[in-house]
Amino acid sequence: MTSAATGCLYGIGVGPGDPELITLKGARLLRAADIVLTPVGARSEISIAAAAVATLLDPVRQSIVEVVCPMQSDEVDRDGRWSRLAAEIAVMVQAGQQVAFITLGDPMFYSTFLYLLRELRTLTPTVPVEIVPGISSVYAAAGLAGIPLGLNDETFCVVPATAPEADLEAALAGNGTVVLLKVYRAFDRLRALLQRLGREQDAVYVRRIGLSGEAVIRDLDQVRREDLDYMSLLLVRKQS
């Protein structure tokens, strides 16, 4: 833990979007931060993470900065935006500032914060960083749908829908719950795969957890084009 006189970067997970699903520690550190960085995608105008923590922030005392983050999967930061952001944050922290970078879900689970952390560890590895866990959409969706993620000796697997079909098939061949992420652009392909494997009836589609438009759809044939949303996933578990 850092002292009040020492700067630190806090990667704070703020949960799936519901303001009530932020941890007490996350809320405390957000209130105490000097600078709060709220990431948005290059094509987005609204930060769901920022909306979730809006009531915790003080725009008069705190500097609240919206940062445009490249939402790319490439291992190489082609235009250097992550490198530049890491360098800017390093200067803030080294000046004694308490800097909070908020992210949906958990900072260490498919989050934009991981790109920043990688660059920061490369450029200035001595900069203090503290990770504050958040509630993942995976856990929130399971609770909302009432679907166990793991029981006894079952496996639990999380797979991006963008994975090769062979990887998806291998995951779906297991004896436990499978969570498919990033499904909104691959929904038709996933439904066809589930049908082919005889698993369509085991799948539940969950969208916009804790946000307006929240829905749990247990029949994939009832998922309409307008139901497909970036904030969505599939839970697949054999019916008991």
Secondary structure by P-SEA (a helix, b strand, c coil): cccccbbbbbbccccccccccccaaaaaaaaaccbbbbbbcccccccaaaaaacccccccccbbbbbbbccccccccccaaaaaaaaaaaaaaaaccbbbbbbccccccccaaaaaaaaaaacccccbbbbbbcccaaaaaaaaaccccccccbbbbbbbccccaaaaaaaaaccbbbbbcccccaaaaaaaaaaaacccccbbbbccccccbbbbbcccccccccccccccbbbbbccc
